[in-house]
């Protein structure tokens, strides 16, 4: 099973030109097993009753409830171990060290709420339980997710394991900044949308 690698992953965001920027390395305790280099069989079904999908690179993200229709760029880790972020307000980006959307485990997509101008995830915090998220994949399939919850976390207390830790079903986490301090470009929170494959 391909699992997200938590070594040197995100714990909180730092403002870059008014949007979500570089992220702090995860705590050592949150380290997950390394990703296997060989393919493993896809389980017939997961505890949620929804079969996991085979690995396939995500191409496009659509969230009808908030008007998002974005291509997806690949994001990796920088030399200092922090997660790369998109270089501008658009598009959103998928972390290549995590499962692909639809695979077993938590797929990770990040985007800016603002980056000089409004970003792709400007309205991410407006999502509600059961809102639909659709991700078109390279193999021609579409992974369809439903929002299970939207949470706000102080950057200094970001729950790394809760967001990036291994799960027993295909999941998705959309992440941006929140909690803008009035009159500043400082975001004190991260907004995280949790969703499950349906």
N, C-alpha and C positions, 0 to 999 in steps of 0.2 A: 504494500500500500504506500502510495506516495504521500508523504506528510510534509507539512510546512516546516522549514528549517528556522529555528528560533535563535540560532547563534547570531549575536549582534543585530537583532531586529529592532523594530520600532517600539519605543515606550511612550514617547510624547513628541509633539511637533514644535517647531520653532518658526517664527514668522519670517517669511522671505517676501519682500515687496508686497506686504499686505495679505499674503495667502499662506496656506500651510506649506511648510518647508521641510528642511532636513529633520530627521528624527533621532532621538537618543538611542544608544544601544540597549538591548534588552538585558535584564539581569541574568546572571549565569544560571540561576535556578530554573529559568524558563526554557533551558535548552532542550530541544527535542532530538530524537534520533536522526542521523543523516539520511538523506534521500537515497534509496536503492538505485543502482545503476542498471538494473534489469527490469523488464516489464513484469508485472504481476497480474494475475487474473482479476477481473472486475467482479466484485461480489454480486450474487443474484439479487440480493435485496439488503437493505440496511435496517437498523432498528426503527427508522421512520417509515419503513415499508416501501420506500422509493429506491429503485435500483440506481446504483452509481453509474456514471457514464465513463467511457474510455477517455484517455487523455487526448485533448485536442485544443490547440491554441485558440484563445478567444479573439474575435475580430471586432465586434461591435456591441456596445452597451445601450439598451433602451429602457427607460423608466417612464412610462406614459404619464403617471400621476404628477410628475414634476417637469415634464417636457424635456427629458434628457434623451439625446440621440447622438452618441459619440463613438468615434473610432477608439481603439485601445492601443496604446503604445506599451512596449515591454519595459519594465523597470527591474533593475537588479540592486545589488548592494554596492555602495561606494567603498573606496579604500579604507575609510575609517569605520566601516561596518554599519553605517546608517543606510536606510532605504532611500534609493533615488526617488525623486518626485518629478512630475511633469515640468518641463521648462517654461510653461506658460499657463494661461487660464484653461486652455483646451489642448489636447483631449485628456480623458482620464487615462490612468495607467494600471496595468496588471503586473503584480509581483511574480516574476518567473520562478522564484524559489519556492512558491506555494503550489498546491494543486491547481489544475485548470478548472474553471467553473464547470461543475457537474461531476467532477471526480470526487472520490472519497476524501473528506477533509475540508478545511476552510480555504477557499479561494479568496485572494485579497486584491481589491481594487481601490486605488486612491485617486483623489482629484482635489483641485483647489476650490474653496468656497469663493475666494477672491484672490486675484493676482494682478494688481493695478486696476483691473476691471473685473466685473463679476465672472466667476469661474463655472466650470461644468457642474460642480456640486453646490451651486449657490443656494439651492432649495432642498438640499439633502435632508436637513432636519425636519422638513415638513412631511416626510413620508409617514405613513400610518401602517399599523398591523394589517396584513393581507394585501397590501399594495404589491403589484407584480413588477418583477425585474426580469428582463429578457437579455440573454447574451448569445449572440450568433457566434458559432465556432467554425474553425477552418474546415472541419470534416462535413460541413453542410447542416449539422444539427443545431438546434437552439436549446440552451439550458434555461429553463424557466424557474424562477425562484419566487417565493412569497416572503414578504417581510414578517419577521416574528417579533422584533422589537427595535426601537431606536433609543440609544443611550448617549448621554453626555458625560464625559469624564474629564476631571481636572488633569492637565498635562503632567503635573507633578505626581499624580496618583494613577497613571494609566495602567489598567489591568492587563498586562502583556499576555499572560497565559489565557485569560478569558477570551481575548480577541484572536490571538494567533495560535493558541494551543490546539493539539490534536482533538478531533471529534470523530464520532462513530457513524457519521452520515455526510452526504455532500452538502456543504454550507457555503455561504458567501458573506464577506464583510466588506462594506463600503465605508471608507474613512475620509473625513475632511476635518477642517478646523471649525471651531465655534466659540461662543463666549467672547465676542469682540468687546473690548473695553472702550466705553464711550470716549470719543475724541482722540483715539489712538489707532495704531495699526497692530495692536497686540491682541492676539487670540489666546485666551486662557484655557480653552477646552479643546477636546477632540469630540467630534460627533461620529458615532459608529452605528451603522445600520447592520443588523444581523438578519440573515435570510436563509431559508432552507429550500432545497430543490423539491419541486412538486411534479 
